[in-house]
Amino acid sequence: FNEKRALRIVADTALTSFYCYAFFIKISGYALFSKLDQNLSQVWQKIFQGEPYDYSFVLSPNDLYLYFLKRDSGNLLMYELDASTGLATKMVTRSSTTVYTSSQIFVTPDSNNIYITVYLSQGQVCKWTRGTSIIDCYFFQGIASVPQIVIPINNDEIIMTALETESNNLNNYRLNITNNGACIWRSSISCVSSDC
């Protein structure tokens, strides 16, 4: 494998055991997901064919599921894995005619909503709710980079941070996702690139 792309150490809710989830991407066209216990013994390992895969993945707050992304020229795919077995339990697709250049993934505290930030000529935030088969995406004018941080407040609202590459401002937004991404408030911080 060419390099380690994502590594996260998490504990179960009882804090009785610790697990390490690692995501590797092979140049020749497949990805490997591994779960290791606190002794670095392998619990499971899964291989996924095709590329490119994004290095971003997230564990649900209830420790039951892992979510990661794959993208190509026509689709953004989100996989849901059973954290105990590594088996894929869900795959949801968002179709597009343009390549998504970068993306990240976030999960709400109640584990029911998954937020994905992507960049497709402008910043977007996408939302998937467990039990559905649709990823809804919302465009935001003037965001010249992929949103870097999403903090879900509830099922309707999020706080999002994005860097505007042209103005070099770091913008924070509070958005109502259920109202077509309507902006509730916005704050802007001017900074030099070395600070952001």
C-alpha positions as CSV (number, residue, x, y, z in Angstrom):
1,F,0.0,0.0,0.0
2,N,1.3,3.4,-1.0
3,E,0.5,5.2,2.3
4,K,-1.8,5.2,5.3
5,R,-4.6,7.6,4.5
6,A,-6.9,7.6,7.5
7,L,-6.4,6.4,11.1
8,R,-8.8,6.8,14.0
9,I,-8.6,5.3,17.5
10,V,-12.0,4.9,19.2
11,A,-13.4,3.4,22.4
12,D,-16.7,1.6,22.8
13,T,-19.4,3.4,24.8
14,A,-18.5,1.3,27.9
15,L,-14.9,2.3,27.7
16,T,-13.9,-1.3,28.3
17,S,-12.0,-1.9,25.0
18,F,-10.3,0.2,22.3
19,Y,-10.3,-0.3,18.6
20,C,-8.3,1.2,15.8
21,Y,-9.9,1.6,12.3
22,A,-7.4,2.1,9.5
23,F,-8.2,2.9,5.8
24,F,-5.5,2.3,3.2
25,I,-5.6,3.0,-0.6
26,K,-3.7,0.9,-3.1
27,I,-2.4,2.7,-6.2
28,S,-3.4,-0.3,-8.4
29,G,-7.1,0.3,-7.7
30,Y,-8.5,-1.0,-4.5
31,A,-8.9,0.1,-0.8
32,L,-8.5,-1.9,2.4
33,F,-10.3,-1.2,5.6
34,S,-9.0,-2.8,8.8
35,K,-10.2,-3.0,12.4
36,L,-7.5,-3.7,15.1
37,D,-8.0,-4.3,18.8
38,Q,-6.0,-2.7,21.6
39,N,-3.3,-5.4,21.1
40,L,-3.1,-4.5,17.4
41,S,-4.6,-7.9,16.5
42,Q,-6.8,-7.8,13.4
43,V,-10.5,-8.1,14.1
44,W,-11.5,-7.9,10.5
45,Q,-10.2,-6.7,7.1
46,K,-12.3,-5.8,4.0
47,I,-11.1,-5.0,0.5
48,F,-13.1,-2.8,-1.8
49,Q,-12.4,-2.7,-5.6
50,G,-12.1,0.4,-7.7
51,E,-10.9,3.9,-7.1
52,P,-10.7,6.7,-6.2
53,Y,-11.7,6.5,-2.5
54,D,-11.7,9.4,-0.2
55,Y,-9.6,9.1,3.0
56,S,-12.4,10.6,5.1
57,F,-14.4,8.2,7.2
58,V,-16.5,8.4,10.4
59,L,-17.7,6.1,13.2
60,S,-21.2,6.6,14.4
61,P,-21.6,7.8,18.0
62,N,-23.3,4.5,19.0
63,D,-20.2,2.6,17.6
64,L,-22.4,0.5,15.3
65,Y,-21.5,1.8,11.9
66,L,-18.6,3.1,9.8
67,Y,-19.2,5.4,6.9
68,F,-16.8,6.2,4.1
69,L,-16.9,7.7,0.6
70,K,-16.0,6.8,-2.9
71,R,-16.3,9.2,-5.9
72,D,-15.9,8.9,-9.7
73,S,-16.9,11.0,-12.7
74,G,-20.6,10.4,-12.3
75,N,-21.3,9.4,-8.7
76,L,-20.6,10.1,-5.1
77,L,-21.0,6.8,-3.2
78,M,-21.3,6.4,0.5
79,Y,-20.8,3.1,2.2
80,E,-22.2,2.0,5.5
81,L,-20.3,-0.8,7.3
82,D,-21.2,-2.8,10.3
83,A,-18.5,-1.9,12.8
84,S,-18.4,-5.3,14.4
85,T,-18.1,-7.4,11.3
86,G,-17.0,-5.0,8.5
87,L,-19.8,-6.1,6.3
88,A,-21.3,-3.4,4.0
89,T,-24.9,-2.9,5.0
90,K,-25.8,0.1,2.8
91,M,-24.5,1.9,-0.3
92,V,-26.1,5.2,-1.3
93,T,-25.4,7.0,-4.5
94,R,-25.6,10.7,-5.5
95,S,-25.3,11.1,-9.2
96,S,-23.4,13.9,-10.9
97,T,-22.1,14.8,-14.3
98,T,-18.9,16.3,-12.9
99,V,-16.1,14.9,-10.8
100,Y,-16.2,15.8,-7.1
101,T,-12.7,17.1,-6.4
102,S,-12.7,16.6,-2.6
103,S,-15.0,15.6,0.2
104,Q,-15.4,15.0,3.9
105,I,-17.9,13.2,6.0
106,F,-19.6,13.9,9.4
107,V,-22.2,12.3,11.5
108,T,-24.8,13.7,13.8
109,P,-24.8,12.8,17.6
110,D,-28.0,10.8,17.2
111,S,-26.4,8.7,14.3
112,N,-29.4,9.2,12.1
113,N,-28.0,11.8,9.7
114,I,-24.8,11.8,7.8
115,Y,-23.4,15.0,6.4
116,I,-21.0,15.1,3.4
117,T,-19.2,18.2,2.2
118,V,-18.0,18.2,-1.4
119,Y,-16.5,20.7,-3.8
120,L,-18.0,20.8,-7.3
121,S,-17.2,24.3,-8.8
122,Q,-18.5,25.6,-5.4
123,G,-18.9,24.3,-1.9
124,Q,-21.8,21.9,-1.2
125,V,-23.2,20.2,1.9
126,C,-25.1,16.9,1.3
127,K,-27.3,15.1,3.8
128,W,-28.3,11.5,4.1
129,T,-30.8,10.2,6.6
130,R,-30.6,6.5,7.7
131,G,-33.4,4.5,6.2
132,T,-33.6,6.5,3.0
133,S,-31.9,6.0,-0.4
134,I,-31.4,9.7,-1.3
135,I,-28.5,12.0,-0.7
136,D,-29.7,15.6,-0.8
137,C,-27.2,18.3,-1.7
138,Y,-27.3,22.1,-1.2
139,F,-25.2,24.6,-3.0
140,F,-23.8,27.7,-1.3
141,Q,-22.8,30.7,-3.4
142,G,-19.4,32.3,-2.8
143,I,-17.8,29.3,-1.1
144,A,-14.6,28.7,-3.1
145,S,-13.4,25.6,-1.3
146,V,-14.8,22.4,0.2
147,P,-16.3,23.1,3.6
148,Q,-13.9,21.7,6.2
149,I,-15.9,21.5,9.3
150,V,-19.6,20.6,9.8
151,I,-21.1,20.6,13.3
152,P,-24.7,19.3,13.3
153,I,-26.9,21.1,15.8
154,N,-30.1,19.1,15.2
155,N,-31.9,17.5,12.3
156,D,-32.5,20.9,10.7
157,E,-29.4,23.0,11.3
158,I,-25.7,22.8,11.0
159,I,-22.7,25.1,11.6
160,M,-20.2,25.0,8.7
161,T,-16.7,26.4,8.2
162,A,-15.2,27.1,4.8
163,L,-12.2,29.0,3.6
164,E,-12.7,31.4,0.7
165,T,-9.6,31.1,-1.5
166,E,-10.1,34.3,-3.3
167,S,-10.7,36.6,-0.3
168,N,-8.7,34.4,2.1
169,N,-11.5,34.7,4.7
170,L,-12.5,32.0,7.0
171,N,-16.3,32.0,7.1
172,N,-18.6,30.3,9.6
173,Y,-22.2,29.7,8.7
174,R,-25.2,28.5,10.6
175,L,-27.5,27.0,8.0
176,N,-31.0,25.5,7.9
177,I,-30.7,22.4,5.8
178,T,-34.4,21.7,5.6
179,N,-35.0,25.2,4.2
180,N,-32.7,24.7,1.1
181,G,-29.6,25.6,3.1
182,A,-30.9,29.1,4.1
183,C,-28.3,31.0,6.0
184,I,-29.3,32.0,9.6
185,W,-26.0,33.8,10.4
186,R,-22.5,34.2,9.0
187,S,-19.3,35.4,10.5
188,S,-16.0,36.1,8.7
189,I,-12.4,36.1,9.9
190,S,-9.6,37.5,7.7
191,C,-6.4,35.6,8.0
192,V,-3.2,34.9,6.2
193,S,-2.7,31.4,4.6
194,S,-0.2,30.4,7.1
195,D,-2.8,30.8,9.9
196,C,-5.6,28.9,8.2
